[in-house]
Amino acid sequence: MSFKNEIIWIIGASSGIGRALAVELASQGATLALSARRLSELEALKAEIGNQHLVFPLDVADTDLTIRTAHAIHAANGRIDRVIFMSAAYTPMQLDALDMLVTRNMIEVNVLGAFNVVHAALPLLKTQPSGQIALCGSVAGYTGLAGGQPYSATKAAVMNLAESLHSECAKSIDVKLISPGFVQTPLTDKNDFTMPMIITPEVAAKAIAAGLLSRGFEIHFPKKFTLLLKFLRLLPYSIALRIARKL
């Protein structure tokens, strides 16, 4: 299996992991439809990876625009082989000092955006012999940690959405959940704490690219970190919450 000659729609391609993934998949022969809100960054990415790729500016919180964009990409190429939702908004906050406008924006981008992409892409992919939807969650969605909201809650919602999508549609399309640990991006640059086992976007992109071609449901990395948090989820609340407070 490879990405050669595939049509891949990456939402959230203007920076961070999404941008690195676009560079990686383009280097492996994919033809990309690049979406994000920032047109100038998308155009710069296109200039870097080749003019055969197409740019489709998109605010994923806009349901109608997401539908029109999905149909435009499908019409331009005759198919969409993979849809990869990487868009994310993140601002660290404490629960006793929430900025509700910022919170609403995170929910609209991270959760509503994921639903909009699934709503727009799923009917198109079901008309094809095969297709894939990959939704980017986060290990932040594994468990609620101090200072992690509302981002953690939005990523837990994306995880739940991916699980339901797999349960309903696994016979017709391939569903993937992407769960990164700490990756050096403009979003994690907002953190004021030491991030364990942090990796570069390029390393993350290679892990995602390999996972997209695998048979597994979840693509999580780096493994030493993600497996530790997965173990925490298995513990009874009486133990897990005490550990979470210390973390």
Beta strands, then each sheet from edge to edge (+ up, - down):
strand 1: 7-11
strand 2: 31-35
strand 3: 54-55
strand 4: 82-85
strand 5: 132-136
strand 6: 174-180
strand 7: 218-221
sheet 1: 3+ 2+ 1+ 4+ 5+ 6+ 7+
end
